[in-house]
Structure formats: structure tokens, C-alpha cells
Amino acid sequence: MNITKEQIDELNAVVKVAISKDDYQDKVDKILKDYRKQANIPGFRKGQVPMGLIKKQYGKAVLVDEVNKLLQDNLNKYLTEEKLDVLGNPLPKQQENFDWDNENLDFEFELGLAPNFDVNVKTKKAVTQYKIVADKKMIEEQVERIQKQYGKLVSKTEVGKQDELTGTFVNEAEEIEHKTTIELDKIKSKKALEAFVGKKAGESVTIKTKGLFKEDYLLSSALGIDREKAEKLNVEVTFTIDEINERQAAALDQELFDKLFGKDNVKSEKELKDKIKEDSEKQFEQQSDQKLLNDITEKLIEDTKFDLPAEFLQKWIQVSGENPLSEDEAKEEFEKSEKGLRYQLIEGKIIKENDLQVQFDELKEFAKGFIKSQMAQYGHLDPKEEELENVANRVMGNQDEVKRLSEQLMSQKLLDFYKEKANLKVKEVTYDNFVKEAYS
């Protein structure tokens, strides 16, 4: 067998494979002899069928199968040995009048080659790294929520503006009949709020659904309907009051602090607010990190210029799926995936040049950390090392989980690398301003 490469240009090449009879004949003969031993053909005893008949019936199929195996094995070996960085897979060139009866068979494969390029993570224009802070207003609101959540309900005879009402929403035409509890401080409509105030248990109020709550998502749960229907709904509903309760805020005392954070971990209102600030900003960091990773990705794609073997890739996309695509469909699919392919190449180069590969031992430790955090959510705060090891071993035996954790760990490695090497400017913002800037 002889394999040679013809370079067309920097991004395209043709590999020629010449296979002689000596490369495949012994293997073909052996398979046909095995077929002869097992063949059941009327008129012949088992194992006594003439070889000529076996060759006539099975010879071409066996030959094609064996030659294809030879091609696949040796072509892959050649690409590895020659260190050819190919995109997609080699595409066989169509050859007119190809004759499988020839003793010497010649094949040609088109290759799309990965481009050579340099990546500079220190981009000319700095990328914003958001540091999200919990401001005083946010902390105060969180304290109020905690006091409300852990407060107690006191029954009332008449509705006030801050009360909670349990009752049933009804609209026969829309087939709505849903018992629920609503908090009047979440009502947006002043007209609806005024209609409730002063009412007693057993009385009913008719209100409009449009603009009823401060947060739109509350309407679907209040009425017991899906969000899509709630978004379009603009009707009157009747609410019949069953119970009126006032939620009295919990005192900011040691009993509440211990309930929230464990005994004596927080001992004052100031420490409570400091803890809320710390925990909130830790959660915000995940969002700002994801935003940073996305922004750097976009910037690297924008700044790192290189060509791709577009024509080859469109051909490959056309034939590589379960169902063949037309030329136009393949072109459209290539245009959709081009950005992702560019970043794959950029990311691969960064990983290789900076030795950021994921190793088995560190992946296992990462898995243990993930498992430990999952256990903590269910109150298991101090698992033993042996327990973590056993669970981690089971996780590492699941290929899907290994892939998912590997991707998470690689994202973390890249993020740490970018934080150290990229051109960043830190901007301190409140969460509300982060949402406005990042997702406007």
C-alpha cells in the first residue's frame, strides 16, 4: 500500500491511496474459505460448495468490505503519523468508471486542513469584568424578606393593605376556579388594592387581570393557568375571601440568627447584613464569570483572523449527517456553525499552548467538590472522605457525567487563565445595573 499527499493550498489537500492485490487478497481468501465451510446451498453438502460459486456469490462484497477496512485503518494511521490537523473527516473523491475487478485499486480523499494562526488573549480593547455588589437597598429588602418569611400569621377580620388573603379566583368563561393565597403588597393595580381594603371574610371582589401584579409571573400561579395564557389574559375575575391574615415580621434576635445560620455563627443585625452581602455577592460572581467568559469568547473570535476551508466543510456537512443535505442547506448549516467552529479552534490552541488539559486526578477532585456541595444542599455538611470517594468513583464510571464535569472544569480553567492573562477592566456595579448593562 502506498499513501501520498498532494497539497492544493494551505487549507486543502488530496491524499492518494494505492492498494495492491497483495494488501487484501490473503484476508479475502480466508473469509471466503470460512464462508465455504458454513455455506448451505441446495445441491451441495455443507463445506463442499465449489469455491468458484462462493466467489461468485460473496467475493465482490467481501472484497469491498476488506478494502474499506484497509482504507479506514491506514488512512487514520497516516493522518496521525503525519500530524495532519484535519477538519471534519476525509471525503472520498468520486471516480468515474471505478472498477473493483482491477487488481490494483487507487483512491483519492479530499482533506480540509486546520488553519495556522496566533491567539493573543491580551486583546487591544479591554473586556469588562463586572464585580457585582449587594447595595444597601438590596440588603435591606433581603432582611425584610427574611423577617416576613420567618414571621407569624395573625388572623384579622378586615383587610388591610399589607395583608395576605386566602380565597378563590373564578371566571367561568375562561374556566378559572383556583384557590390560592395572595400578598397584597405584590398587587400593582391601585384600583384592585382599594377594592380589597376593608373587605371581610366571605365577601367577594371583582378585579381585572391585566396589570394586576407587580411581577407578571405571579398571575399564572394565582389563577392556576399556564404563563402563556396568563400573558394574553385581559378579563375580570372574582376573588372570594376565605381568610385574612397579617404577617408580623420576625424579630431580628439570636433565635432567628441561629435558625438561619446555626448556633452563634451570627450574633447581631450588622453581622446578619454582612453575611447576606457576602452570600449574595458569591452568587453574583457566578453570573459575572459567565458574562466574562461569553464576552472574552466573542472578543477572541472577533480579533483572531484566519480562513477556513469553507468549500470543503460545506461538502462534508452535506454528506456527514443522517440525511444528506442539498448544497444550499449545507451552506446555511455551515454559516450557522462557523462561529462555533472558529472558537473551537481558538480554544483548542489556547488549551494546547498553555497546557490547560483536564487530568484524571484533578477531574476526580473536582467531582468530589461538586458532590460535597450537592450533599450540603440536603443538610449533609461534613461527609467523610471515604463516602466522597465512593460516590466520586460511581460518577467517574458514567461517561455522560464525566463529559459534563470535564466541560465544567475546562470552563473554570479557561476562566482562571483569562482572569490572569486577558486585558480586563474591572467595573463595580449593583445587580440591577449589571442586568441593564449586560443584557440590554
Secondary structure, 3 states (H helix, E strand, C coil): CEEEEEEEECCEEEEEEEECHHHHHHHHHHHHHHHHHHCCCCCCCCCCCCHHHHHHHHHHHHHHHHHHHHHHHHHHHHHHHCCCCEEEEEEECCCCCCCCCCCCEEEEEEEEECCCCCCCCCCCCCEEEEEEECCHHHHHHHHHHHHHHCCEEEECCCCCCCCEEEEEEEECCCCEEEEEEEEHHHECCHHHHHHHCCCCCCCEEEEECCCCECCCHHHHHHHCCCHHHHHHCCCEEEEEEEEEEEEECCCCCHHHHHHHHCCCCCCCHHHHHHHHHHHHHHHHHHHHHHHHHHHHHHHHHHHCCCCCCHHHHHHHHHHHCCCCCCHHHHHHHHHHHHHHHHHHHHHHHHHHHCCCCCCHHHHHHHHHHHHHHHHHHCCCCCCCHHHHHHHHHHHHCCHHHHHHHHHHHHHHHHHHHHHHHCCEEEEEEEHHHHHHHHHC
